[in-house]
């Protein structure tokens, strides 16, 4: 997950909590970003997914 979508999405996908600390202060992903990454990895649509363009994951 991290290799394709970044640390914040991988962290949220894995279910890590938002405890205070250096890695969680600025690097976060919302539910739509995680759903979009999951849809991209599986090739299946997800009702909460947005486009990769909207997340800035495509050039």
KOLBADO-663619 format. One record per residue (C-alpha): residue in three letters; x, y, z; residue number from 0. Coordinates in steps of 0.25 Angstrom, whole numbers, plus 2048, in hexadecimal, padded with zeros to 3 digits. Example, Ala and Ser with C-alpha at 12.3 -4.5 7.8 and 13.67 -1.06 7.14 Angstrom:
KOLBADO-663619
('ALA'; (831; 7EE; 81F); 0)
('SER'; (837; 7FC; 81D); 1)
END
This chain:
KOLBADO-663619
('UNK'; (800; 800; 800); 0)
('UNK'; (80B; 80A; 804); 1)
('UNK'; (813; 807; 7F7); 2)
('UNK'; (807; 80B; 7EE); 3)
('UNK'; (800; 816; 7F7); 4)
('UNK'; (809; 81B; 801); 5)
('UNK'; (80B; 81A; 810); 6)
('UNK'; (7FE; 821; 815); 7)
('UNK'; (7F5; 818; 80D); 8)
('UNK'; (7FD; 80B; 811); 9)
('UNK'; (7FC; 80F; 820); 10)
('UNK'; (7ED; 812; 81F); 11)
('UNK'; (7EB; 805; 817); 12)
('UNK'; (7F2; 7FD; 821); 13)
('UNK'; (7E9; 803; 82C); 14)
('UNK'; (7F3; 80A; 834); 15)
('UNK'; (7ED; 814; 83E); 16)
('UNK'; (7F0; 823; 83E); 17)
('UNK'; (7F8; 824; 84A); 18)
('UNK'; (800; 830; 84C); 19)
('UNK'; (80E; 82F; 847); 20)
('UNK'; (818; 834; 83C); 21)
('UNK'; (812; 82A; 831); 22)
('UNK'; (803; 82D; 833); 23)
('UNK'; (803; 83C; 834); 24)
('UNK'; (804; 840; 826); 25)
('UNK'; (802; 832; 81F); 26)
('UNK'; (7F4; 82E; 81F); 27)
('UNK'; (7EA; 828; 815); 28)
('UNK'; (7DB; 829; 815); 29)
('UNK'; (7D1; 81D; 812); 30)
('UNK'; (7D0; 821; 803); 31)
('UNK'; (7DF; 821; 801); 32)
('UNK'; (7DF; 813; 807); 33)
('UNK'; (7D3; 80E; 7FF); 34)
('UNK'; (7D9; 813; 7F2); 35)
('UNK'; (7E6; 80C; 7F5); 36)
('UNK'; (7DF; 7FF; 7F8); 37)
('UNK'; (7D7; 801; 7EB); 38)
('UNK'; (7E3; 803; 7E3); 39)
('UNK'; (7EB; 7F7; 7E9); 40)
('UNK'; (7DF; 7ED; 7E7); 41)
('UNK'; (7DA; 7F3; 7DA); 42)
('UNK'; (7CC; 7F3; 7E0); 43)
('UNK'; (7C3; 7FF; 7E2); 44)
('UNK'; (7C1; 804; 7F0); 45)
('UNK'; (7B5; 80D; 7F4); 46)
('UNK'; (7BE; 817; 7FC); 47)
('UNK'; (7C9; 818; 7F2); 48)
('UNK'; (7CC; 825; 7EA); 49)
('UNK'; (7D5; 826; 7DE); 50)
('UNK'; (7E4; 825; 7DF); 51)
('UNK'; (7E5; 832; 7D8); 52)
('UNK'; (7DD; 839; 7E3); 53)
('UNK'; (7E7; 833; 7EE); 54)
('UNK'; (7F3; 838; 7E6); 55)
('UNK'; (7F8; 82A; 7E3); 56)
('UNK'; (7F8; 82B; 7D4); 57)
('UNK'; (800; 835; 7CC); 58)
END
